[in-house]
Amino acid sequence: MDLLLDIIQEEKYVHVGVKGEIDLYSVKQLKEQVTDLIERKKACNLLLDLTGVNYIDSTGLGILIGIKRRCTERGGKVFLVSSSDRITNLFSITGLNKIFTIFKTVEEAVPNF
């Protein structure tokens, strides 16, 4: 399945809507587009909306960690949104819920920027 990204520049952050599977076959697209946002457009406050994601493998987790690291180094924030118990459990099992702040809805996340 292809990965679809919907990028919307908001006043205080960039909303990156992700739909599909974040895996070995799709991470290149995610990495390139988000790295472009961070490097060229200086967008370091990111809201990664994973509500349309149904699967993330270890490669995908690695890319998300890299995105978080890049933004944090530049003084930015990265928040995740996921309403899927499967995805949130993945972050809990791997301990990444201690690195990422995960919200159930976009509305819950936005006031934190």
C-alpha positions as CSV (number, residue, x, y, z in Angstrom):
1,M,0.0,0.0,0.0
2,D,1.3,3.5,-0.9
3,L,1.8,6.1,1.8
4,L,-0.3,9.2,1.4
5,L,0.8,12.5,3.1
6,D,-1.3,15.5,3.4
7,I,0.8,18.5,4.6
8,I,-1.0,21.6,5.9
9,Q,0.9,24.7,7.2
10,E,-0.9,26.0,10.3
11,E,-0.1,29.1,12.2
12,K,2.1,27.5,14.9
13,Y,2.8,24.0,13.5
14,V,2.7,21.9,10.4
15,H,0.0,19.2,10.3
16,V,1.2,16.1,8.5
17,G,-1.6,13.7,7.9
18,V,-0.3,10.2,7.2
19,K,-2.4,7.4,5.6
20,G,-1.4,3.9,4.9
21,E,1.5,1.8,6.2
22,I,4.8,3.1,7.5
23,D,7.2,0.3,6.6
24,L,10.4,-0.5,4.8
25,Y,8.7,0.2,1.5
26,S,7.2,3.6,2.3
27,V,9.5,5.2,4.8
28,K,11.7,6.9,2.1
29,Q,8.7,9.1,1.1
30,L,7.9,10.0,4.7
31,K,11.5,10.8,5.5
32,E,12.2,12.9,2.3
33,Q,9.1,15.0,2.7
34,V,9.3,15.6,6.4
35,T,13.1,16.3,6.2
36,D,12.4,18.8,3.5
37,L,9.9,20.5,5.8
38,I,12.5,20.6,8.6
39,E,15.5,21.6,6.6
40,R,14.3,23.9,3.9
41,K,11.1,25.4,5.4
42,K,12.4,25.5,8.9
43,A,9.2,23.8,10.2
44,C,10.1,22.2,13.5
45,N,6.8,22.1,15.2
46,L,5.1,19.0,13.7
47,L,1.9,17.3,14.3
48,L,2.1,13.8,12.8
49,D,-1.4,12.7,12.4
50,L,-1.3,8.9,12.3
51,T,-5.1,8.3,12.5
52,G,-4.9,6.9,8.9
53,V,-2.1,4.6,9.7
54,N,-2.8,0.9,10.1
55,Y,0.7,-0.5,10.4
56,I,4.2,0.7,11.5
57,D,7.2,-1.6,11.4
58,S,10.6,-1.0,13.1
59,T,11.9,0.9,10.1
60,G,9.0,3.3,10.4
61,L,9.6,3.7,14.1
62,G,13.2,4.5,13.4
63,I,12.2,7.3,10.9
64,L,9.8,8.8,13.5
65,I,12.6,8.8,16.1
66,G,14.8,10.6,13.6
67,I,12.2,13.2,12.8
68,K,11.7,13.8,16.5
69,R,15.4,14.2,17.1
70,R,15.8,16.6,14.2
71,C,13.0,18.8,15.4
72,T,14.1,18.7,19.1
73,E,17.6,19.7,18.2
74,R,16.1,22.8,16.5
75,G,13.9,23.7,19.5
76,G,10.8,22.3,18.0
77,K,8.1,19.9,19.1
78,V,6.7,16.8,17.6
79,F,3.4,15.4,18.7
80,L,1.7,12.2,17.4
81,V,-2.1,11.7,17.0
82,S,-3.4,8.2,16.9
83,S,-6.8,6.8,17.8
84,S,-5.8,3.2,17.1
85,D,-5.2,1.1,20.2
86,R,-2.9,-1.1,18.0
87,I,-0.6,1.8,17.1
88,T,-0.6,3.2,20.7
89,N,0.1,-0.2,22.1
90,L,3.1,-0.5,19.7
91,F,4.6,2.7,21.2
92,S,3.9,1.4,24.7
93,I,5.5,-2.0,24.1
94,T,8.6,-0.4,22.6
95,G,8.9,2.2,25.3
96,L,8.6,5.0,22.7
97,N,5.6,6.4,24.6
98,K,8.2,7.9,26.9
99,I,9.8,9.7,23.9
100,F,6.7,10.8,22.0
101,T,3.6,12.5,23.3
102,I,0.6,10.8,21.8
103,F,-2.9,12.3,21.6
104,K,-6.1,10.7,20.6
105,T,-7.3,13.7,18.5
106,V,-5.8,16.6,16.7
107,E,-7.9,18.9,18.9
108,E,-6.2,17.6,22.0
109,A,-2.8,18.1,20.6
110,V,-3.1,21.6,19.1
111,P,-3.1,23.7,22.3
112,N,0.3,22.2,23.2
113,F,2.2,24.1,20.5
